[in-house]
Every structure is written in structure tokens, then in C-alpha cells.
Amino acid sequence: NNNNNNNIPEPSIWVCNHISMLDVFVLLAKDKTLRGKNKRPIKIVYWKDLEKNPVTKILFKMSGFIPVKMADNGNGKANAYDTSSFRLLLKSIKQAFKDGFDIGILPEG
């Protein structure tokens, strides 16, 4: 039994509700406090239309975050996902797990 393997965290998906665009940045800033020292780095799944904002696009792309396509149905309403983007989403999540990342999902509402 190798004790080093006991310190390697298992892949996980973090789900946190959010109400503003700043929530993802607050979550990442407080990451060590929320998830502890022994953790995997995290990649966030985000709504692809957020790339319409050039600053958000640069930050999310540079962070290696994972986009998902969906229709803009307004705040607080159910989203209609573009299911054609799910295959790429699932492949990206699987690769992130292989690369040593956790996944963060922040549904709105």
C-alpha cells in the first residue's frame, strides 16, 4: 500500500449556485480556503456567449475554462442547451480529469 496515493485527491465536480458574473472570480480567489490545500486545479464550465465580452473571453480562454452553448432565456429562467455541444463538453471534461483538474459548474439562479 503506497501512502503517497492516499494524498492524491480524486477528481470531483464542484457545483455552486451564483447570481452574478463576479461569482466565478470570487470562487477562484477563495479556492484554497473553500477546498483546502490538497486539491486539484479547477476548470469552470461557462456559457459560450460570455465570450461576446472581450475581457471575459480572454480570461476564460487563458484559464482553460470549458464552454457550453445554450440560448439566452433571461435571468432566472430555464436555459435551453444546445445539445450538439454536449459531446465536445463531455470530451473536454474527461480530458480535464485526465489532466488532473476538477470541474466547476455554476448554474445561475
N, CA, C and O atoms as a MOPAC input file, in Angstrom:
PM7 MOZYME 1SCF
protein

 N      0.84700 1    -1.18200 1     0.00000 1
 C      0.00000 1     0.00000 1     0.00000 1
 C      0.89000 1     1.24200 1     0.00000 1
 O      1.67300 1     1.44400 1     0.92800 1
 N      0.77700 1     2.05100 1    -1.00900 1
 C      1.60800 1     3.24200 1    -1.16800 1
 C      0.92400 1     4.43400 1    -0.50800 1
 O     -0.15400 1     4.84500 1    -0.93800 1
 N      1.54200 1     4.99400 1     0.53600 1
 C      0.95000 1     6.13100 1     1.25100 1
 C      0.85200 1     7.38000 1     0.39500 1
 O     -0.00100 1     8.23000 1     0.65100 1
 N      1.70300 1     7.51700 1    -0.61700 1
 C      1.63700 1     8.69300 1    -1.48400 1
 C      0.31600 1     8.76100 1    -2.23700 1
 O     -0.17900 1     9.85600 1    -2.50400 1
 N     -0.26400 1     7.62200 1    -2.58400 1
 C     -1.53700 1     7.60800 1    -3.30000 1
 C     -2.68900 1     8.10300 1    -2.43300 1
 O     -3.69700 1     8.56700 1    -2.96500 1
 N     -2.56300 1     8.01500 1    -1.11700 1
 C     -3.61900 1     8.48000 1    -0.21800 1
 C     -3.75300 1     9.99500 1    -0.23000 1
 O     -4.80800 1    10.52500 1     0.11700 1
 N     -2.69300 1    10.69900 1    -0.62800 1
 C     -2.71000 1    12.16100 1    -0.64100 1
 C     -3.16500 1    12.74700 1    -1.97100 1
 O     -3.30700 1    13.96400 1    -2.09200 1
 N     -3.39300 1    11.90900 1    -2.95900 1
 C     -3.81500 1    12.39400 1    -4.27000 1
 C     -5.34400 1    12.49300 1    -4.26500 1
 O     -6.03200 1    11.48200 1    -4.12200 1
 N     -5.87100 1    13.71000 1    -4.42100 1
 C     -7.33200 1    13.85500 1    -4.39300 1
 C     -7.98500 1    13.24100 1    -5.63100 1
 O     -7.42600 1    13.27200 1    -6.72700 1
 N     -9.15400 1    12.69500 1    -5.43500 1
 C     -9.93600 1    12.13200 1    -6.52900 1
 C    -10.53200 1    13.25000 1    -7.36700 1
 O    -10.77400 1    14.33900 1    -6.84600 1
 N    -10.77700 1    13.01100 1    -8.66200 1
 C    -11.44800 1    14.02400 1    -9.48200 1
 C    -12.83700 1    14.31400 1    -8.92200 1
 O    -13.51200 1    13.41600 1    -8.41900 1
 N    -13.25100 1    15.55400 1    -9.01100 1
 C    -14.57700 1    15.89500 1    -8.50000 1
 C    -15.18200 1    17.03400 1    -9.31400 1
 O    -14.48900 1    17.76300 1   -10.02300 1
 N    -16.49200 1    17.15700 1    -9.18500 1
 C    -17.23300 1    18.23700 1    -9.82100 1
 C    -17.78400 1    19.11300 1    -8.71300 1
 O    -18.47400 1    18.62800 1    -7.81600 1
 N    -17.48300 1    20.40000 1    -8.77100 1
 C    -17.93800 1    21.37600 1    -7.78600 1
 C    -19.09900 1    22.15100 1    -8.38400 1
 O    -18.97300 1    22.73900 1    -9.45800 1
 N    -20.22000 1    22.15200 1    -7.69500 1
 C    -21.40200 1    22.86700 1    -8.16800 1
 C    -21.75100 1    23.93500 1    -7.14200 1
 O    -22.00000 1    23.63300 1    -5.97500 1
 N    -21.76500 1    25.17800 1    -7.58800 1
 C    -22.05700 1    26.31600 1    -6.72500 1
 C    -23.06100 1    27.21300 1    -7.43400 1
 O    -22.83400 1    27.60200 1    -8.57900 1
 N    -24.15100 1    27.54300 1    -6.78500 1
 C    -25.12100 1    28.46600 1    -7.36100 1
 C    -24.48400 1    29.85700 1    -7.42000 1
 O    -23.63200 1    30.19400 1    -6.59800 1
 N    -24.90300 1    30.64800 1    -8.39100 1
 C    -24.35800 1    32.00400 1    -8.46200 1
 C    -25.41100 1    32.97800 1    -8.98500 1
 O    -26.40200 1    32.59000 1    -9.60400 1
 N    -25.15300 1    34.26500 1    -8.71100 1
 C    -26.11800 1    35.28800 1    -9.13400 1
 C    -25.47900 1    36.40300 1    -9.95000 1
 O    -26.19200 1    37.25900 1   -10.47400 1
 N    -24.14800 1    36.41700 1   -10.07300 1
 C    -23.52200 1    37.47800 1   -10.85700 1
 C    -22.28400 1    36.95100 1   -11.57200 1
 O    -21.80100 1    35.85800 1   -11.27400 1
 N    -21.78000 1    37.73300 1   -12.51300 1
 C    -20.56900 1    37.37200 1   -13.25300 1
 C    -19.34200 1    37.33400 1   -12.35100 1
 O    -18.36100 1    36.66200 1   -12.67100 1
 N    -19.38400 1    38.03500 1   -11.24700 1
 C    -18.22400 1    38.08300 1   -10.36200 1
 C    -18.05300 1    36.82100 1    -9.53400 1
 O    -16.97200 1    36.56900 1    -9.00100 1
 N    -19.11200 1    36.02700 1    -9.42200 1
 C    -19.06700 1    34.85000 1    -8.55400 1
 C    -17.94300 1    33.88100 1    -8.90800 1
 O    -17.29700 1    33.33500 1    -8.01400 1
 N    -17.70200 1    33.66000 1   -10.19700 1
 C    -16.64400 1    32.73700 1   -10.59900 1
 C    -15.28500 1    33.24800 1   -10.13600 1
 O    -14.43300 1    32.45700 1    -9.73000 1
 N    -15.07600 1    34.55300 1   -10.19200 1
 C    -13.79300 1    35.12100 1    -9.78300 1
 C    -13.63000 1    35.09000 1    -8.25600 1
 O    -12.52800 1    34.87000 1    -7.75300 1
 N    -14.72100 1    35.31000 1    -7.52800 1
 C    -14.68400 1    35.19300 1    -6.06700 1
 C    -14.38900 1    33.74600 1    -5.67800 1
 O    -13.57400 1    33.49000 1    -4.79200 1
 N    -15.04700 1    32.81200 1    -6.33600 1
 C    -14.81700 1    31.39400 1    -6.06500 1
 C    -13.34600 1    31.03300 1    -6.27700 1
 O    -12.74300 1    30.34900 1    -5.44900 1
 N    -12.78000 1    31.49200 1    -7.37800 1
 C    -11.38000 1    31.17200 1    -7.64900 1
 C    -10.44100 1    31.86000 1    -6.66300 1
 O     -9.42400 1    31.28200 1    -6.27800 1
 N    -10.76200 1    33.08000 1    -6.25000 1
 C     -9.92500 1    33.79800 1    -5.28500 1
 C     -9.95600 1    33.12000 1    -3.91100 1
 O     -8.95900 1    33.13700 1    -3.19000 1
 N    -11.09100 1    32.52700 1    -3.54900 1
 C    -11.24900 1    31.86800 1    -2.24900 1
 C    -11.03000 1    30.35400 1    -2.34000 1
 O    -11.32800 1    29.62900 1    -1.39100 1
 N    -10.52100 1    29.88300 1    -3.45800 1
 C    -10.39700 1    28.45900 1    -3.73100 1
 C     -9.66800 1    27.70400 1    -2.63100 1
 O    -10.15000 1    26.66900 1    -2.17100 1
 N     -8.52600 1    28.19700 1    -2.20500 1
 C     -7.73100 1    27.49200 1    -1.18700 1
 C     -8.50100 1    27.38600 1     0.13400 1
 O     -8.45100 1    26.35400 1     0.80200 1
 N     -9.20700 1    28.44800 1     0.50300 1
 C     -9.99800 1    28.43600 1     1.73500 1
 C    -11.16300 1    27.45800 1     1.62500 1
 O    -11.45500 1    26.72900 1     2.57300 1
 N    -11.82500 1    27.44100 1     0.47600 1
 C    -13.01000 1    26.60500 1     0.29000 1
 C    -12.67500 1    25.13000 1     0.10100 1
 O    -13.37600 1    24.25900 1     0.61600 1
 N    -11.60200 1    24.85400 1    -0.63900 1
 C    -11.31300 1    23.47100 1    -0.99900 1
 C    -10.07200 1    22.90600 1    -0.32100 1
 O     -9.79000 1    21.71700 1    -0.46700 1
 N     -9.32900 1    23.71400 1     0.41100 1
 C     -8.16500 1    23.22200 1     1.13400 1
 C     -6.89800 1    23.18900 1     0.29100 1
 O     -6.91000 1    23.50800 1    -0.89800 1
 N     -5.80900 1    22.79500 1     0.93500 1
 C     -4.50300 1    22.77400 1     0.27900 1
 C     -4.36900 1    21.59400 1    -0.68200 1
 O     -3.85000 1    21.74300 1    -1.78800 1
 N     -4.83500 1    20.43400 1    -0.26000 1
 C     -4.68600 1    19.21800 1    -1.05800 1
 C     -5.84400 1    19.11300 1    -2.04000 1
 O     -6.83400 1    18.42800 1    -1.78500 1
 N     -5.70600 1    19.79600 1    -3.15600 1
 C     -6.79400 1    19.84900 1    -4.13300 1
 C     -6.22100 1    19.83000 1    -5.52800 1
 O     -5.03200 1    20.06800 1    -5.73700 1
 N     -7.07600 1    19.54600 1    -6.46500 1
 C     -6.70600 1    19.59700 1    -7.87500 1
 C     -7.05300 1    20.99100 1    -8.38700 1
 O     -7.96900 1    21.61900 1    -7.85600 1
 N     -6.34900 1    21.49600 1    -9.40700 1
 C     -6.76600 1    22.76900 1   -10.00700 1
 C     -8.16400 1    22.59500 1   -10.62200 1
 O     -8.59700 1    21.47100 1   -10.87600 1
 N     -8.85000 1    23.69000 1   -10.85300 1
 C    -10.24000 1    23.61600 1   -11.29400 1
 C    -10.43300 1    24.32200 1   -12.63700 1
 O     -9.85400 1    25.37800 1   -12.89200 1
 N    -11.25700 1    23.71400 1   -13.48300 1
 C    -11.69200 1    24.33700 1   -14.73500 1
 C    -13.19500 1    24.55600 1   -14.61800 1
 O    -13.93100 1    23.67000 1   -14.18200 1
 N    -13.63700 1    25.73200 1   -15.00700 1
 C    -15.04500 1    26.11500 1   -14.89500 1
 C    -15.75100 1    25.90400 1   -16.23700 1
 O    -15.21200 1    26.24300 1   -17.29100 1
 N    -16.96500 1    25.33900 1   -16.18400 1
 C    -17.82100 1    25.25800 1   -17.36700 1
 C    -18.57600 1    26.58500 1   -17.44700 1
 O    -19.16100 1    27.03100 1   -16.46000 1
 N    -18.56000 1    27.20900 1   -18.62000 1
 C    -19.19900 1    28.52000 1   -18.75600 1
 C    -20.05300 1    28.59500 1   -20.01900 1
 O    -19.87000 1    27.82300 1   -20.96100 1
 N    -20.97900 1    29.53500 1   -20.01600 1
 C    -21.85900 1    29.79700 1   -21.15100 1
 C    -21.03900 1    30.45200 1   -22.25400 1
 O    -20.45900 1    31.51700 1   -22.04500 1
 N    -20.98700 1    29.82700 1   -23.42200 1
 C    -20.14900 1    30.29300 1   -24.52800 1
 C    -20.43300 1    31.74200 1   -24.92800 1
 O    -19.51700 1    32.44600 1   -25.35300 1
 N    -21.68000 1    32.20300 1   -24.80200 1
 C    -21.99400 1    33.58200 1   -25.18000 1
 C    -21.29500 1    34.62000 1   -24.30500 1
 O    -21.26700 1    35.80000 1   -24.65400 1
 N    -20.73300 1    34.19900 1   -23.17700 1
 C    -19.96000 1    35.14000 1   -22.36500 1
 C    -18.71600 1    35.60500 1   -23.11000 1
 O    -18.09500 1    36.59900 1   -22.73300 1
 N    -18.35600 1    34.88700 1   -24.16300 1
 C    -17.21200 1    35.29000 1   -24.97900 1
 C    -17.50300 1    36.52900 1   -25.81900 1
 O    -16.59300 1    37.06900 1   -26.44800 1
 N    -18.74600 1    36.98700 1   -25.84100 1
 C    -19.06500 1    38.23100 1   -26.54900 1
 C    -18.39100 1    39.42600 1   -25.88000 1
 O    -18.11800 1    40.43500 1   -26.52900 1
 N    -18.12600 1    39.30700 1   -24.59000 1
 C    -17.36800 1    40.32200 1   -23.85900 1
 C    -15.88900 1    39.98900 1   -24.04300 1
 O    -15.45400 1    38.92100 1   -23.61200 1
 N    -15.10300 1    40.86500 1   -24.66800 1
 C    -13.71000 1    40.52500 1   -24.96900 1
 C    -12.85200 1    40.25800 1   -23.72700 1
 O    -11.94300 1    39.43000 1   -23.77900 1
 N    -13.12200 1    40.93300 1   -22.63300 1
 C    -12.34400 1    40.70500 1   -21.40700 1
 C    -12.64600 1    39.31600 1   -20.84900 1
 O    -11.73400 1    38.56500 1   -20.50700 1
 N    -13.92900 1    38.98400 1   -20.76100 1
 C    -14.31900 1    37.66400 1   -20.27200 1
 C    -13.74900 1    36.57400 1   -21.17300 1
 O    -13.25800 1    35.55300 1   -20.69200 1
 N    -13.81800 1    36.79800 1   -22.47700 1
 C    -13.31100 1    35.80700 1   -23.42700 1
 C    -11.83000 1    35.52600 1   -23.18500 1
 O    -11.41100 1    34.37000 1   -23.13400 1
 N    -11.04400 1    36.59100 1   -23.03700 1
 C     -9.61400 1    36.41600 1   -22.79600 1
 C     -9.36300 1    35.67500 1   -21.48700 1
 O     -8.57300 1    34.73100 1   -21.44900 1
 N    -10.03200 1    36.09800 1   -20.41200 1
 C     -9.83200 1    35.46700 1   -19.10100 1
 C    -10.21500 1    33.99000 1   -19.11300 1
 O     -9.47000 1    33.15000 1   -18.60800 1
 N    -11.36700 1    33.67500 1   -19.68500 1
 C    -11.84400 1    32.29300 1   -19.68600 1
 C    -10.97800 1    31.41100 1   -20.57700 1
 O    -10.66400 1    30.27900 1   -20.20900 1
 N    -10.59200 1    31.91600 1   -21.73900 1
 C     -9.74200 1    31.13400 1   -22.64300 1
 C     -8.36400 1    30.89100 1   -22.01300 1
 O     -7.83400 1    29.78100 1   -22.07500 1
 N     -7.78700 1    31.94200 1   -21.40600 1
 C     -6.46800 1    31.80300 1   -20.78800 1
 C     -6.49700 1    30.84400 1   -19.60000 1
 O     -5.49800 1    30.19600 1   -19.28900 1
 N     -7.65000 1    30.76000 1   -18.94000 1
 C     -7.79900 1    29.87300 1   -17.79100 1
 C     -8.09800 1    28.43800 1   -18.20300 1
 O     -8.11200 1    27.53700 1   -17.36400 1
 N     -8.33800 1    28.22400 1   -19.49900 1
 C     -8.64500 1    26.87600 1   -19.96500 1
 C    -10.03500 1    26.41600 1   -19.59800 1
 O    -10.30100 1    25.21500 1   -19.54400 1
 N    -10.93300 1    27.36500 1   -19.34400 1
 C    -12.30100 1    27.00100 1   -18.97100 1
 C    -13.00100 1    26.32400 1   -20.14800 1
 O    -12.53400 1    26.40600 1   -21.28400 1
 N    -14.11800 1    25.65900 1   -19.87300 1
 C    -14.80900 1    24.83100 1   -20.85900 1
 C    -16.15900 1    25.45000 1   -21.20800 1
 O    -17.00600 1    25.61300 1   -20.33000 1
 N    -16.37400 1    25.80100 1   -22.49900 1
 C    -17.64300 1    26.42400 1   -22.88300 1
 C    -18.76000 1    25.41800 1   -23.13700 1
 O    -18.51200 1    24.27100 1   -23.51000 1
 N    -19.99600 1    25.87000 1   -22.92700 1
 C    -21.18800 1    25.11000 1   -23.30900 1
 C    -22.13500 1    26.08700 1   -23.99100 1
 O    -22.26800 1    27.23300 1   -23.56200 1
 N    -22.78200 1    25.63800 1   -25.04000 1
 C    -23.69800 1    26.50200 1   -25.78800 1
 C    -25.11300 1    26.34700 1   -25.24900 1
 O    -25.56400 1    25.23900 1   -24.95700 1
 N    -25.81200 1    27.48200 1   -25.12000 1
 C    -27.22100 1    27.47900 1   -24.73000 1
 C    -27.84000 1    28.79600 1   -25.14800 1
 O    -27.14200 1    29.77400 1   -25.41600 1
 N    -29.17100 1    28.80400 1   -25.20000 1
 C    -29.89700 1    30.01200 1   -25.57500 1
 C    -29.99800 1    30.94600 1   -24.38000 1
 O    -30.05300 1    30.49700 1   -23.23500 1
 N    -30.02100 1    32.23800 1   -24.64700 1
 C    -30.20500 1    33.23600 1   -23.60100 1
 C    -31.70000 1    33.39900 1   -23.36300 1
 O    -32.40300 1    34.01300 1   -24.16600 1
 N    -32.17600 1    32.85100 1   -22.26700 1
 C    -33.59800 1    32.92800 1   -21.94400 1
 C    -33.89600 1    33.97700 1   -20.88200 1
 O    -35.02700 1    34.06200 1   -20.40400 1
 N    -32.91000 1    34.77200 1   -20.50700 1
 C    -33.11000 1    35.80200 1   -19.49300 1
 C    -32.78800 1    35.29600 1   -18.10400 1
 O    -32.74700 1    34.09000 1   -17.86300 1
 N    -32.56200 1    36.21900 1   -17.20200 1
 C    -32.20900 1    35.87300 1   -15.81800 1
 C    -33.32700 1    35.11400 1   -15.12600 1
 O    -34.50000 1    35.47800 1   -15.21400 1
 N    -32.93600 1    34.04800 1   -14.43400 1
 C    -33.87600 1    33.29700 1   -13.60700 1
 C    -34.77300 1    32.34400 1   -14.36200 1
 O    -35.58500 1    31.65400 1   -13.74600 1
 N    -34.65500 1    32.28200 1   -15.67700 1
 C    -35.47400 1    31.37200 1   -16.46700 1
 C    -34.64500 1    30.15800 1   -16.87600 1
 O    -33.41900 1    30.22600 1   -16.97000 1
 N    -35.33300 1    29.05800 1   -17.11600 1
 C    -34.63700 1    27.83800 1   -17.52300 1
 C    -33.90600 1    28.05500 1   -18.84600 1
 O    -34.42100 1    28.70700 1   -19.75400 1
 N    -32.71100 1    27.50400 1   -18.93900 1
 C    -31.91900 1    27.63000 1   -20.15900 1
 C    -32.21000 1    26.48300 1   -21.11200 1
 O    -32.48200 1    25.36000 1   -20.68600 1
 N    -32.15000 1    26.77300 1   -22.39600 1
 C    -32.28000 1    25.76000 1   -23.43000 1
 C    -30.87700 1    25.47900 1   -23.96200 1
 O    -30.30300 1    26.29900 1   -24.67800 1
 N    -30.33200 1    24.32800 1   -23.61300 1
 C    -28.97700 1    23.97700 1   -24.01900 1
 C    -28.94800 1    23.49600 1   -25.45400 1
 O    -29.88400 1    22.85700 1   -25.93400 1
 N    -27.85700 1    23.81400 1   -26.13000 1
 C    -27.60700 1    23.31400 1   -27.47600 1
 C    -26.96900 1    21.93600 1   -27.29900 1
 O    -25.76800 1    21.82300 1   -27.05500 1
 N    -27.78000 1    20.90300 1   -27.42500 1
 C    -27.29200 1    19.54800 1   -27.14100 1
 C    -26.18500 1    19.10600 1   -28.10500 1
 O    -25.45200 1    18.16100 1   -27.81400 1
 N    -26.06300 1    19.78600 1   -29.24900 1
 C    -24.97400 1    19.43500 1   -30.17200 1
 C    -23.60600 1    19.76800 1   -29.56800 1
 O    -22.59300 1    19.22900 1   -30.01300 1
 N    -23.56300 1    20.63800 1   -28.57300 1
 C    -22.28900 1    20.99200 1   -27.94600 1
 C    -21.92600 1    20.04300 1   -26.79900 1
 O    -20.82600 1    20.13500 1   -26.25600 1
 N    -22.83700 1    19.12700 1   -26.41800 1
 C    -22.59300 1    18.25300 1   -25.26700 1
 C    -21.45400 1    17.26600 1   -25.49500 1
 O    -20.69200 1    16.98400 1   -24.57000 1
 N    -21.32500 1    16.74200 1   -26.70200 1
 C    -20.25100 1    15.77200 1   -26.96600 1
 C    -18.88800 1    16.41400 1   -26.70800 1
 O    -18.03500 1    15.82300 1   -26.04600 1
 N    -18.68700 1    17.62200 1   -27.23100 1
 C    -17.42500 1    18.32600 1   -27.00800 1
 C    -17.25400 1    18.67600 1   -25.52700 1
 O    -16.15100 1    18.58300 1   -24.98700 1
 N    -18.34300 1    19.07500 1   -24.87900 1
 C    -18.29700 1    19.37700 1   -23.44600 1
 C    -17.83400 1    18.15700 1   -22.65300 1
 O    -16.93800 1    18.26500 1   -21.81600 1
 N    -18.43300 1    17.00800 1   -22.90800 1
 C    -18.07300 1    15.78500 1   -22.17900 1
 C    -16.64500 1    15.33900 1   -22.48100 1
 O    -15.93900 1    14.87600 1   -21.58500 1
 N    -16.21300 1    15.47400 1   -23.73700 1
 C    -14.82100 1    15.14800 1   -24.07500 1
 C    -13.85800 1    16.07600 1   -23.33300 1
 O    -12.82300 1    15.63800 1   -22.83000 1
 N    -14.21100 1    17.35800 1   -23.27300 1
 C    -13.35400 1    18.33800 1   -22.58700 1
 C    -13.27300 1    18.05500 1   -21.09900 1
 O    -12.20400 1    18.18200 1   -20.50300 1
 N    -14.38600 1    17.67300 1   -20.49200 1
 C    -14.39600 1    17.34400 1   -19.06000 1
 C    -13.57800 1    16.08000 1   -18.80400 1
 O    -12.79900 1    16.02900 1   -17.85200 1
 N    -13.74800 1    15.07600 1   -19.63600 1
 C    -12.98400 1    13.82800 1   -19.48400 1
 C    -11.48600 1    14.11000 1   -19.58100 1
 O    -10.70000 1    13.58700 1   -18.79200 1
 N    -11.09200 1    14.94100 1   -20.55400 1
 C     -9.67900 1    15.28500 1   -20.70600 1
 C     -9.17300 1    16.08400 1   -19.50500 1
 O     -8.05100 1    15.87400 1   -19.04300 1
 N    -10.00100 1    16.99700 1   -19.00500 1
 C     -9.60900 1    17.77900 1   -17.81900 1
 C     -9.34700 1    16.86400 1   -16.63100 1
 O     -8.37500 1    17.05900 1   -15.90100 1
 N    -10.20800 1    15.86200 1   -16.43000 1
 C     -9.99100 1    14.90000 1   -15.34200 1
 C     -8.66900 1    14.15600 1   -15.54900 1
 O     -7.90000 1    13.98600 1   -14.60300 1
 N     -8.40300 1    13.71300 1   -16.78100 1
 C     -7.13600 1    13.01400 1   -17.07600 1
 C     -5.93700 1    13.90800 1   -16.82300 1
 O     -4.88200 1    13.44400 1   -16.38900 1
 N     -6.11000 1    15.21000 1   -17.10100 1
 C     -5.01400 1    16.16800 1   -16.92300 1
 C     -4.85400 1    16.63500 1   -15.47800 1
 O     -3.97500 1    17.44500 1   -15.18200 1
 N     -5.70400 1    16.12700 1   -14.57300 1
 C     -5.55200 1    16.44600 1   -13.15900 1
 C     -6.40000 1    17.59000 1   -12.64600 1
 O     -6.10300 1    18.14700 1   -11.58900 1
 N     -7.44500 1    17.95500 1   -13.36600 1
 C     -8.31000 1    19.06600 1   -12.96800 1
 C     -9.61900 1    18.57000 1   -12.35900 1
 O    -10.08600 1    17.47300 1   -12.66800 1
 N    -10.20300 1    19.39600 1   -11.48700 1
 C    -11.59500 1    19.26700 1   -11.08900 1
 C    -12.42000 1    20.12700 1   -12.04100 1
 O    -11.87200 1    20.91900 1   -12.80700 1
 N    -13.72500 1    19.96700 1   -11.98800 1
 C    -14.64000 1    20.75200 1   -12.81700 1
 C    -15.53400 1    21.57500 1   -11.90700 1
 O    -16.01200 1    21.08300 1   -10.88400 1
 N    -15.75700 1    22.82200 1   -12.27700 1
 C    -16.66600 1    23.69300 1   -11.55700 1
 C    -17.84900 1    24.06700 1   -12.43700 1
 O    -17.66800 1    24.48100 1   -13.58200 1
 N    -19.04400 1    23.92600 1   -11.91500 1
 C    -20.25400 1    24.28500 1   -12.62400 1
 C    -21.01400 1    25.27000 1   -11.72600 1
 O    -21.25100 1    24.99500 1   -10.55000 1
 N    -21.39000 1    26.41400 1   -12.29400 1
 C    -22.08700 1    27.43900 1   -11.52400 1
 C    -23.41500 1    27.77400 1   -12.21100 1
 O    -23.50200 1    28.76200 1   -12.94000 1
 N    -24.44600 1    26.95500 1   -11.98300 1
 C    -25.73900 1    27.28100 1   -12.58300 1
 C    -26.28900 1    28.55300 1   -11.98800 1
 O    -26.11700 1    28.81300 1   -10.79700 1
 N    -26.94000 1    29.33600 1   -12.79500 1
 C    -27.47800 1    30.62600 1   -12.36300 1
 C    -28.84200 1    30.45500 1   -11.71500 1
 O    -29.65100 1    29.62600 1   -12.13300 1
 N    -29.07800 1    31.25600 1   -10.68500 1
 C    -30.41800 1    31.28700 1   -10.10800 1
 C    -30.42800 1    31.17800 1    -8.61900 1
 O    -31.49500 1    31.19100 1    -8.00600 1

